[in-house]
Protein backbone atom coordinates (compact mmCIF):
# COMPACT_ATOMS: atom_id res chain seq x y z
CA UNK A 1 0.00 0.00 0.00
CA UNK A 2 1.36 3.42 -0.97
CA UNK A 3 0.78 6.26 1.44
CA UNK A 4 0.82 9.80 0.10
CA UNK A 5 1.25 12.91 2.19
CA UNK A 6 0.74 16.57 1.34
CA UNK A 7 3.95 18.34 0.44
CA UNK A 8 5.35 20.37 3.32
CA UNK A 9 4.37 17.81 5.96
CA UNK A 10 7.51 15.69 5.62
CA UNK A 11 10.73 16.17 7.59
CA UNK A 12 13.90 16.55 5.55
CA UNK A 13 15.29 13.22 6.71
CA UNK A 14 12.17 11.22 5.72
CA UNK A 15 12.76 8.60 2.95
CA UNK A 16 10.31 10.18 0.52
CA UNK A 17 10.66 11.87 -2.82
CA UNK A 18 10.52 15.62 -2.19
CA UNK A 19 10.08 17.41 -5.52
CA UNK A 20 11.19 21.02 -5.77
CA UNK A 21 8.38 23.60 -6.07
CA UNK A 22 7.28 23.93 -9.70
CA UNK A 23 7.32 27.71 -10.02
CA UNK A 24 10.02 28.21 -12.64
CA UNK A 25 10.81 26.65 -16.01
CA UNK A 26 14.16 25.47 -14.66
CA UNK A 27 12.27 22.73 -12.76
CA UNK A 28 11.88 21.09 -16.19
CA UNK A 29 15.40 22.03 -17.34
CA UNK A 30 16.83 18.67 -16.39
CA UNK A 31 17.37 15.40 -18.28
CA UNK A 32 14.15 13.54 -19.07
CA UNK A 33 15.25 10.62 -16.90
CA UNK A 34 15.31 12.99 -13.91
CA UNK A 35 12.10 14.87 -14.68
CA UNK A 36 10.06 11.69 -15.29
CA UNK A 37 10.33 10.22 -11.76
CA UNK A 38 10.12 13.71 -10.22
CA UNK A 39 6.71 14.17 -11.84
CA UNK A 40 5.23 11.26 -9.88
CA UNK A 41 2.92 12.76 -7.27
CA UNK A 42 2.66 16.10 -9.08
CA UNK A 43 -0.77 17.47 -9.95
CA UNK A 44 -1.90 17.88 -13.54
CA UNK A 45 -4.71 20.44 -13.85
CA UNK A 46 -6.87 21.09 -16.90
CA UNK A 47 -9.24 24.08 -16.98
CA UNK A 48 -11.97 23.77 -19.62
CA UNK A 49 -13.41 26.70 -21.57
CA UNK A 50 -16.48 26.80 -19.30
CA UNK A 51 -14.28 27.05 -16.19
CA UNK A 52 -14.63 23.41 -15.16
CA UNK A 53 -11.46 22.21 -13.43
CA UNK A 54 -10.17 18.68 -13.87
CA UNK A 55 -7.15 17.42 -11.98
CA UNK A 56 -5.27 14.27 -11.13
CA UNK A 57 -2.10 13.05 -9.45
CA UNK A 58 0.52 11.79 -11.89
CA UNK A 59 1.24 8.10 -11.30
CA UNK A 60 3.13 6.92 -14.40
CA UNK A 61 5.69 8.51 -16.74
CA UNK A 62 8.21 7.61 -19.42
CA UNK A 63 11.38 9.44 -20.45
CA UNK A 64 12.50 10.05 -24.04
CA UNK A 65 15.98 11.36 -23.62
CA UNK A 66 17.00 12.89 -26.95
CA UNK A 67 17.94 12.30 -30.59
CA UNK A 68 20.00 9.25 -29.63
CA UNK A 69 16.86 7.53 -28.25
CA UNK A 70 15.61 5.10 -30.90
CA UNK A 71 12.09 5.17 -29.42
CA UNK A 72 11.84 8.95 -29.67
CA UNK A 73 9.90 10.83 -32.34
CA UNK A 74 13.08 12.91 -32.73
CA UNK A 75 15.48 9.98 -33.16
CA UNK A 76 18.41 10.99 -35.32
CA UNK A 77 17.50 14.66 -35.03
CA UNK A 78 14.17 14.31 -36.86
CA UNK A 79 12.30 17.62 -36.61
CA UNK A 80 8.85 18.07 -38.16
CA UNK A 81 5.76 20.25 -37.62
CA UNK A 82 4.28 17.33 -35.64
CA UNK A 83 7.09 17.09 -33.10
CA UNK A 84 8.22 20.73 -33.08
CA UNK A 85 7.04 21.24 -29.48
CA UNK A 86 9.37 18.46 -28.36
CA UNK A 87 12.21 20.81 -29.30
CA UNK A 88 10.68 23.66 -27.31
CA UNK A 89 11.56 25.32 -24.03
CA UNK A 90 11.50 23.14 -20.92
CA UNK A 91 7.91 22.94 -19.64
CA UNK A 92 6.34 23.08 -23.11
CA UNK A 93 3.44 20.67 -23.76
CA UNK A 94 3.99 18.29 -26.66
CA UNK A 95 0.67 16.70 -27.68
CA UNK A 96 0.50 14.32 -30.60
CA UNK A 97 -2.15 12.13 -32.26
CA UNK A 98 -1.42 8.43 -32.64
CA UNK A 99 -3.01 5.30 -34.12
CA UNK A 100 -5.69 7.50 -35.68
CA UNK A 101 -7.62 7.68 -32.44
CA UNK A 102 -5.63 8.80 -29.36
CA UNK A 103 -3.79 11.89 -28.17
CA UNK A 104 -0.73 11.62 -25.92
CA UNK A 105 0.58 14.35 -23.61
CA UNK A 106 4.30 14.98 -23.11
CA UNK A 107 6.42 17.68 -21.48
CA UNK A 108 9.59 19.02 -23.10
CA UNK A 109 12.59 19.18 -20.79
CA UNK A 110 16.36 19.75 -20.49
CA UNK A 111 16.83 22.70 -22.88
CA UNK A 112 15.30 24.39 -25.90
CA UNK A 113 16.60 22.95 -29.16
CA UNK A 114 17.19 19.50 -27.63
CA UNK A 115 14.28 17.04 -28.17
CA UNK A 116 13.94 15.48 -24.74
CA UNK A 117 10.48 14.90 -23.28
CA UNK A 118 8.47 13.00 -20.68
CA UNK A 119 5.30 11.14 -21.62
CA UNK A 120 2.67 11.35 -18.88
CA UNK A 121 1.05 7.92 -19.01
CA UNK A 122 -1.45 8.01 -16.15
CA UNK A 123 -3.02 10.13 -13.42
CA UNK A 124 -5.19 9.31 -10.43
CA UNK A 125 -8.42 11.35 -10.87
CA UNK A 126 -8.79 13.93 -8.13
CA UNK A 127 -11.19 16.71 -9.19
CA UNK A 128 -13.94 16.87 -11.82
CA UNK A 129 -14.33 13.12 -11.86
CA UNK A 130 -17.88 13.11 -13.24
CA UNK A 131 -16.82 15.38 -16.11
CA UNK A 132 -13.90 13.03 -16.80
CA UNK A 133 -16.33 10.11 -16.85
CA UNK A 134 -18.56 11.92 -19.34
CA UNK A 135 -15.60 12.74 -21.58
CA UNK A 136 -14.52 9.09 -21.52
CA UNK A 137 -18.02 7.79 -22.28
CA UNK A 138 -18.25 8.42 -26.00
CA UNK A 139 -20.45 5.38 -26.56
CA UNK A 140 -23.17 4.12 -24.16
CA UNK A 141 -21.81 1.65 -21.62
CA UNK A 142 -23.62 -1.10 -19.77
CA UNK A 143 -21.77 -0.12 -16.59
CA UNK A 144 -20.18 3.26 -15.73
CA UNK A 145 -16.40 3.43 -15.81
CA UNK A 146 -14.73 3.03 -12.42
CA UNK A 147 -12.74 6.05 -11.29
CA UNK A 148 -9.53 4.05 -11.43
CA UNK A 149 -10.08 3.32 -15.13
CA UNK A 150 -10.71 6.90 -16.26
CA UNK A 151 -7.12 7.97 -16.87
CA UNK A 152 -4.87 4.93 -16.38
CA UNK A 153 -3.25 5.14 -19.80
CA UNK A 154 -1.90 7.94 -22.01
CA UNK A 155 -4.84 7.94 -24.44
CA UNK A 156 -7.40 7.60 -21.65
CA UNK A 157 -5.77 10.46 -19.76
CA UNK A 158 -6.02 12.82 -22.72
CA UNK A 159 -9.62 11.87 -23.41
CA UNK A 160 -10.64 12.24 -19.75
CA UNK A 161 -8.98 15.65 -19.47
CA UNK A 162 -9.84 16.94 -22.96
CA UNK A 163 -6.18 17.29 -23.96
CA UNK A 164 -5.70 17.51 -27.72
CA UNK A 165 -3.54 19.21 -30.34
CA UNK A 166 -5.05 22.59 -29.45
CA UNK A 167 -2.86 22.44 -26.33
CA UNK A 168 0.29 21.45 -28.19
CA UNK A 169 2.96 24.08 -27.59
CA UNK A 170 1.47 25.76 -24.51
CA UNK A 171 3.82 26.31 -21.58
CA UNK A 172 2.69 24.60 -18.39
CA UNK A 173 3.73 27.52 -16.17
CA UNK A 174 2.02 30.12 -18.36
CA UNK A 175 -1.12 28.46 -19.70
CA UNK A 176 -4.56 29.11 -18.19
CA UNK A 177 -5.74 25.75 -19.58
CA UNK A 178 -3.09 23.23 -18.60
CA UNK A 179 -0.73 23.26 -15.63
CA UNK A 180 1.59 21.17 -13.48
CA UNK A 181 1.96 21.89 -9.76
CA UNK A 182 3.07 20.27 -6.53
CA UNK A 183 0.78 17.52 -5.41
CA UNK A 184 1.70 14.86 -2.89
CA UNK A 185 4.89 13.16 -1.72
CA UNK A 186 5.57 9.54 -2.50
CA UNK A 187 7.67 7.04 -0.61
CA UNK A 188 10.75 6.31 -2.71
CA UNK A 189 10.26 2.60 -2.06
CA UNK A 190 6.84 2.85 -3.71
CA UNK A 191 8.30 3.97 -7.06
CA UNK A 192 8.93 1.27 -9.65
CA UNK A 193 11.23 1.61 -12.65
CA UNK A 194 10.75 -0.61 -15.72
CA UNK A 195 11.36 -0.61 -19.47
CA UNK A 196 8.98 1.52 -21.53
CA UNK A 197 5.81 0.10 -23.10
CA UNK A 198 5.15 -0.56 -26.79
CA UNK A 199 8.56 0.24 -28.28
CA UNK A 200 9.50 -3.19 -29.63
CA UNK A 201 11.32 -1.83 -32.68
CA UNK A 202 13.70 0.46 -30.78
CA UNK A 203 16.72 -1.84 -30.78
CA UNK A 204 18.83 -1.76 -27.62
CA UNK A 205 16.58 1.00 -26.24
CA UNK A 206 13.73 -1.48 -25.73
CA UNK A 207 15.03 -2.71 -22.38
CA UNK A 208 16.32 0.56 -20.95
CA UNK A 209 14.57 1.32 -17.61
CA UNK A 210 12.93 4.64 -18.53
CA UNK A 211 9.39 4.15 -17.21
CA UNK A 212 8.40 5.09 -13.65
CA UNK A 213 5.17 4.35 -11.84
CA UNK A 214 3.65 4.23 -8.41
CA UNK A 215 0.64 2.38 -7.01
CA UNK A 216 -1.29 5.21 -5.42
CA UNK A 217 -3.32 4.39 -2.34
CA UNK A 218 -7.00 5.33 -3.00
CA UNK A 219 -7.28 7.05 0.40
CA UNK A 220 -4.47 9.51 -0.31
CA UNK A 221 -5.04 12.95 1.25
CA UNK A 222 -6.68 15.28 -1.23
CA UNK A 223 -7.82 12.48 -3.53
CA UNK A 224 -11.33 11.17 -3.91
CA UNK A 225 -11.71 7.47 -3.28
CA UNK A 226 -11.16 5.18 -6.26
CA UNK A 227 -13.63 2.31 -6.33
Secondary structure, 3 states (H helix, E strand, C coil): CCCEEECCCCCCCCCEECCCCCCCHHHCCCCHHHHHHHCCCCEEEEECCCCCEEEEEEEEEEEECCCCCCCCCCHHHCCCCCCHHHHCCCCEEEEEEECCCEEEEEEEECCCCCCEEEEEEEEEEEECHHHHHHHHCCCCCCCCCCHHHCCCCHHHHHHHCCCCHHHCCCECCCCCCEEEECCEEEEHHHEEEECCCCCCCCHHHCCCCCEEEECCCCCCCCCCCCC
